[in-house]
Amino acid sequence: MAKMTKSGLRKLTVGTGGSEIAEAALVIPIFFMIMIGIYWFGRAFNTYATINHAAREGALVATVSTCASCGNNPTLSGTVATAVTTALRAAGLDPGQIETYPPPLAVACGGGAPSCNTASQNNNITICSNVQLPVTLPAGSGAPACGVTVSFQYPYNFTLPFPVPPYGSNGFNLQLKAEVQMKGQY
């Protein structure tokens, strides 16, 4: 192994000229912005998955009839809203932030218009029953697939450590939409 002399050591330390500091000053902010973006995207995806899960829970409750021997009455919209809000609370989201998201125009099973209403507990969850679902059924099966649609939207806010010029603030507000259709279990 070669022995380093004092002059060789001096050339090694003097020759850098501070370029590492300049490179670090450029790379570290970009690295942290990428890390912040990954964090906020992950949280947004988690919130989106959670509200879709809550809408699925509500649709499942809405498709199950109350009692087969009692006339097969449809489930009340308040019961559907309770299922949605319970799923949101279990995931740590505030059900009070739910906002109305009317589903796109739907065709009712057997013609006419589907029955859409909002839950009495939370006036922002739209529940449409007797909706014809866009499902492919086997040839010659006859009737179309009928079911329910549960829809709402939930705000997602994320902030950045600096102001964003077009918005004038440090954050963005996105409306994450949840719309679930489920075949009736009659």
C-alpha positions as CSV (number, residue, x, y, z in Angstrom):
1,M,0.0,0.0,0.0
2,A,1.4,3.4,-0.9
3,K,2.1,5.8,1.8
4,M,0.4,9.2,1.5
5,T,2.6,12.2,2.0
6,K,1.6,15.5,3.5
7,S,1.6,17.2,0.1
8,G,-0.7,14.4,-1.4
9,L,-3.1,14.8,1.5
10,R,-3.2,18.6,1.1
11,K,-3.9,18.2,-2.7
12,L,-6.8,15.8,-1.9
13,T,-8.5,18.2,0.6
14,V,-7.8,21.4,-1.3
15,G,-8.8,20.1,-4.8
16,T,-12.5,19.6,-4.0
17,G,-13.3,23.3,-4.0
18,G,-16.7,23.0,-2.2
19,S,-18.5,21.2,-5.1
20,E,-20.0,18.7,-2.8
21,I,-21.7,21.4,-0.8
22,A,-23.2,22.9,-4.0
23,E,-24.3,19.5,-5.2
24,A,-25.9,18.7,-1.8
25,A,-27.7,22.1,-1.9
26,L,-29.3,21.1,-5.2
27,V,-30.1,17.4,-4.4
28,I,-31.3,17.5,-0.9
29,P,-34.4,19.8,-1.5
30,I,-35.4,17.7,-4.5
31,F,-35.0,14.5,-2.4
32,F,-37.2,15.9,0.3
33,M,-39.9,17.0,-2.2
34,I,-40.0,13.5,-3.6
35,M,-40.3,12.0,-0.1
36,I,-43.1,14.5,0.8
37,G,-44.9,13.6,-2.4
38,I,-44.6,9.9,-1.7
39,Y,-46.0,10.5,1.8
40,W,-49.0,12.6,0.6
41,F,-49.8,10.3,-2.3
42,G,-49.8,7.3,0.1
43,R,-52.2,9.1,2.4
44,A,-54.5,10.1,-0.4
45,F,-54.6,6.6,-1.7
46,N,-55.3,5.2,1.8
47,T,-58.2,7.7,2.2
48,Y,-59.5,6.8,-1.3
49,A,-59.4,3.1,-0.4
50,T,-61.1,3.7,2.9
51,I,-64.0,5.7,1.5
52,N,-64.5,3.1,-1.2
53,H,-64.6,0.4,1.5
54,A,-67.2,2.4,3.4
55,A,-69.3,2.8,0.3
56,R,-69.1,-1.0,-0.3
57,E,-70.2,-1.6,3.3
58,G,-73.2,0.7,2.7
59,A,-74.1,-0.9,-0.6
60,L,-73.8,-4.4,1.0
61,V,-76.3,-3.3,3.7
62,A,-78.6,-1.7,1.1
63,T,-78.8,-4.9,-1.0
64,V,-79.7,-7.2,1.8
65,S,-83.5,-7.1,2.4
66,T,-84.7,-6.8,5.9
67,C,-86.9,-9.8,6.2
68,A,-87.9,-12.4,3.6
69,S,-91.0,-13.5,5.6
70,C,-92.1,-9.9,6.2
71,G,-92.5,-8.8,2.6
72,N,-88.9,-8.4,1.7
73,N,-88.8,-4.6,2.4
74,P,-85.8,-2.6,1.3
75,T,-83.3,-1.5,3.9
76,L,-83.8,2.0,5.3
77,S,-81.4,4.7,4.1
78,G,-80.5,5.5,7.7
79,T,-79.2,2.0,8.2
80,V,-77.1,2.3,5.1
81,A,-75.7,5.7,6.3
82,T,-74.8,4.1,9.7
83,A,-72.8,1.3,7.9
84,V,-70.9,4.0,5.9
85,T,-70.2,6.2,8.9
86,T,-69.2,3.3,11.1
87,A,-66.6,2.1,8.5
88,L,-65.3,5.7,8.2
89,R,-65.0,6.1,12.0
90,A,-63.2,2.7,12.3
91,A,-60.6,4.0,9.8
92,G,-60.1,7.3,11.7
93,L,-61.9,9.5,9.1
94,D,-64.5,12.1,10.1
95,P,-68.0,11.2,8.7
96,G,-69.0,14.8,9.2
97,Q,-66.9,15.8,6.2
98,I,-68.8,13.7,3.7
99,E,-70.2,15.8,0.9
100,T,-72.9,15.0,-1.7
101,Y,-71.9,13.3,-4.9
102,P,-74.9,12.5,-7.0
103,P,-74.4,9.4,-9.1
104,P,-74.5,9.7,-12.9
105,L,-77.9,9.2,-14.5
106,A,-79.0,5.6,-14.0
107,V,-81.6,3.5,-15.7
108,A,-84.1,1.8,-13.4
109,C,-84.7,-1.9,-13.7
110,G,-87.9,-2.3,-15.7
111,G,-87.8,1.2,-17.0
112,G,-88.7,4.5,-15.4
113,A,-86.4,6.2,-13.0
114,P,-84.5,4.7,-10.1
115,S,-85.4,5.6,-6.5
116,C,-82.6,7.9,-5.2
117,N,-82.7,9.5,-1.8
118,T,-80.2,10.8,0.8
119,A,-79.8,9.3,4.2
120,S,-81.6,11.1,7.1
121,Q,-78.6,10.8,9.4
122,N,-76.1,12.3,6.9
123,N,-77.8,14.2,4.1
124,N,-74.7,13.7,1.9
125,I,-74.8,10.0,1.2
126,T,-76.9,9.3,-1.9
127,I,-78.5,5.9,-2.1
128,C,-80.2,4.8,-5.3
129,S,-82.1,1.5,-5.4
130,N,-83.7,-0.4,-8.2
131,V,-80.8,0.6,-10.5
132,Q,-79.9,-1.4,-13.7
133,L,-76.3,-2.4,-13.4
134,P,-73.9,-2.4,-16.3
135,V,-73.1,-6.1,-15.9
136,T,-72.7,-8.7,-18.6
137,L,-75.1,-11.6,-18.0
138,P,-75.0,-15.0,-19.7
139,A,-76.9,-15.1,-23.0
140,G,-80.6,-15.9,-22.6
141,S,-80.7,-15.2,-18.9
142,G,-83.6,-12.8,-19.3
143,A,-83.8,-9.9,-16.8
144,P,-81.0,-7.3,-16.4
145,A,-79.0,-7.2,-13.2
146,C,-80.6,-4.9,-10.6
147,G,-79.1,-3.4,-7.5
148,V,-78.1,-0.3,-5.6
149,T,-75.7,2.6,-5.9
150,V,-74.1,4.3,-2.9
151,S,-72.2,7.5,-3.6
152,F,-70.6,10.4,-1.8
153,Q,-67.4,12.4,-1.8
154,Y,-64.8,13.2,0.9
155,P,-62.4,16.1,1.0
156,Y,-58.7,15.4,1.1
157,N,-56.3,18.3,2.0
158,F,-52.6,18.2,1.8
159,T,-50.1,20.9,2.4
160,L,-46.6,21.7,1.2
161,P,-43.8,23.5,3.1
162,F,-44.0,26.4,0.6
163,P,-46.7,28.4,-1.1
164,V,-47.9,27.2,-4.5
165,P,-48.1,30.3,-6.8
166,P,-51.4,29.7,-8.7
167,Y,-53.2,28.8,-5.5
168,G,-51.7,31.4,-3.2
169,S,-51.6,28.9,-0.3
170,N,-49.5,26.0,0.9
171,G,-52.0,23.3,0.1
172,F,-54.5,21.7,-2.2
173,N,-58.0,20.4,-1.6
174,L,-59.1,17.3,-3.6
175,Q,-62.6,15.8,-3.6
176,L,-62.2,12.0,-3.5
177,K,-65.4,10.4,-5.0
178,A,-66.8,7.0,-3.9
179,E,-69.5,5.4,-6.0
180,V,-70.2,1.7,-5.5
181,Q,-72.8,-0.4,-7.3
182,M,-73.8,-3.8,-6.0
183,K,-76.2,-6.4,-7.3
184,G,-79.3,-7.0,-5.2
185,Q,-79.5,-10.1,-3.0
186,Y,-83.2,-10.8,-3.4
